[in-house]
Each structure stands twice: as C-alpha cells, then as structure tokens.
Amino acid sequence: MAAKSKYLSNLEEEFLAKEIKPGESEDMILDVLVDADALIALIKTDDPNHKRALSISRVLQKKGCIWYISPFTIGEVVTVISHKISQTTAKKVLKELRRQNLNELTLKAEHTHLVNGWFIKQDKKGTSYFDCYNMAILDRYKKQLDGIFSFDSVYKKNGFKLLGNTNL
C-alpha cells in the first residue's frame, strides 16, 4: 500500500494543469482515485476481495501509481473497520493511513453540485453519497485520473474505468 507521498498545497490547480500527451508510454505513472472498499480489502484479510486487492495494488505500485483519495475515504475506511473488526484496529488503521500522507482531491464549493448531480442520477436503493463524491471527482478530473481502484460496480455502471475489474 505504499503510495507516493506528495503534498501539494494547491493540488486542484496543479492537477488540472497536468498535460496529457498523445502516445505517452504505457509505463507512464498512473493517477488513480482509491475508493474505501479497495483500502478495506487490502486491510481486512478475510475480505472477499483481499487477494485481488493485493494483486492489483502490486501492479499499480510497479507502474509507479500515485494514489488519490477523497476527503471522506479515510473516515469511511476506519468506520467500516471499527464495525467489522474492532475500534482498536480502526485506530491503528487511521494512524497508518494518515502516516501514508495520501494525496487528497477535494471539490471546491462551486463544484459540489456535481456530487448532487451524480446522486440524483442513481436509482439503486442504498446509493452512497460518498461514491457519488468520488464520481464527481472522477468527472471533474477525467483528463488527469486514469481510473478508480474499487470493486464497487457503481463506477463502471456510470462509465468510469474500474481498475478493480480490469487487466492493468
């Protein structure tokens, strides 16, 4: 789970300014949004996606992947770990994830309408507003992000590249 740590004070502007050149090598660094379910699968050894998550994580690391999360990802992860494992484990996971200093992508106030738009488009009962926030990030940064590391089919159903279900 070793992501490249790089804190940028003005990440949104710098990320949007990133040039994507036609014909770049397949070995180029991947910029990947990571969903809470992928992190949980990496942490929780009895998770049904644990082995796949480890395999995908290794491939992403070999490609020099830079991991990005939403402002809600860590909170979502530690809440699930607290419920499914223990509060003690959740505290350890929180400390480790904060130590990783993962890059956080946020939406400025003028772009939060994108989240509501994605939520309104969904018909499935139990739709996660946090998944819709991720879709808004994927939409906003579509030229910069190469996909999302997740096992949640909502992303694929909405037209986003799901790295959890593809050959990288």
Backbone hydrogen bonds, N-H to C=O, Kabsch-Sander energy under -0.5 kcal/mol:
donor,donor_aa,acceptor,acceptor_aa,energy
3,A,1,M,-1.2
4,K,65,C,-0.7
6,K,4,K,-0.6
6,K,101,N,-0.5
8,L,6,K,-0.6
11,L,8,L,-1.0
14,E,10,N,-1.9
15,F,11,L,-2.9
16,L,12,E,-2.4
17,A,13,E,-1.5
18,K,15,F,-1.1
21,K,19,E,-0.6
24,E,21,K,-1.3
28,M,25,S,-1.7
32,V,30,L,-0.6
32,V,66,I,-2.5
33,L,147,G,-2.2
34,V,68,Y,-3.1
35,D,33,L,-0.5
35,D,149,F,-2.3
38,A,35,D,-0.8
39,L,35,D,-1.5
40,I,36,A,-2.7
41,A,37,D,-2.2
42,L,38,A,-1.8
43,I,39,L,-1.8
44,K,40,I,-3.3
45,T,43,I,-0.9
47,D,44,K,-2.1
50,H,47,D,-2.0
53,A,49,N,-3.0
54,L,50,H,-2.3
55,S,51,K,-2.2
56,I,52,R,-2.9
57,S,53,A,-2.7
58,R,54,L,-2.2
59,V,55,S,-2.0
60,L,56,I,-2.7
61,Q,57,S,-2.4
62,K,58,R,-2.3
63,K,59,V,-1.6
64,G,61,Q,-1.6
65,C,60,L,-2.6
66,I,30,L,-3.1
67,W,65,C,-0.5
68,Y,32,V,-2.7
69,I,103,N,-2.6
73,T,70,S,-0.9
76,E,72,F,-2.4
77,V,73,T,-2.6
78,V,74,I,-2.7
79,T,75,G,-1.7
80,V,76,E,-2.1
81,I,77,V,-2.6
82,S,78,V,-2.3
83,H,79,T,-2.0
84,K,80,V,-3.1
85,I,81,I,-2.7
86,S,81,I,-1.1
90,A,86,S,-2.0
91,K,87,Q,-2.3
92,K,88,T,-1.8
93,V,89,T,-2.7
94,L,90,A,-2.5
95,K,91,K,-2.2
96,E,92,K,-2.3
97,L,93,V,-3.1
98,R,94,L,-2.4
99,R,95,K,-1.9
100,Q,96,E,-1.8
101,N,97,L,-0.6
101,N,98,R,-0.9
102,L,97,L,-0.7
103,N,67,W,-1.1
105,L,69,I,-3.0
105,L,103,N,-0.6
106,T,104,E,-0.5
111,H,108,K,-2.6
112,T,108,K,-0.6
112,T,109,A,-1.1
114,L,111,H,-1.7
115,V,112,T,-0.8
116,N,112,T,-1.4
117,G,113,H,-2.4
118,W,114,L,-2.3
119,F,115,V,-2.5
120,I,116,N,-2.6
121,K,117,G,-1.5
122,Q,118,W,-0.7
122,Q,119,F,-1.0
127,T,124,K,-1.1
129,Y,127,T,-0.5
132,C,128,S,-1.6
133,Y,129,Y,-1.8
134,N,130,F,-2.0
135,M,131,D,-2.3
136,A,132,C,-2.2
137,I,133,Y,-2.2
138,L,134,N,-2.9
139,D,135,M,-2.5
140,R,136,A,-2.9
141,Y,137,I,-2.7
142,K,139,D,-1.2
144,Q,141,Y,-1.6
145,L,141,Y,-3.0
146,D,31,D,-3.5
147,G,31,D,-0.6
148,I,161,K,-2.6
149,F,33,L,-2.9
150,S,148,I,-1.0
153,S,151,F,-0.5
155,Y,152,D,-1.2
156,K,152,D,-0.5
157,K,153,S,-2.6
158,N,154,V,-0.9
158,N,155,Y,-0.5
159,G,156,K,-2.0
160,F,155,Y,-2.6
162,L,160,F,-0.6
163,L,148,I,-2.8
163,L,161,K,-0.8
164,G,148,I,-0.7
164,G,150,S,-0.7
165,N,162,L,-1.3
166,T,163,L,-0.7
168,L,166,T,-0.6
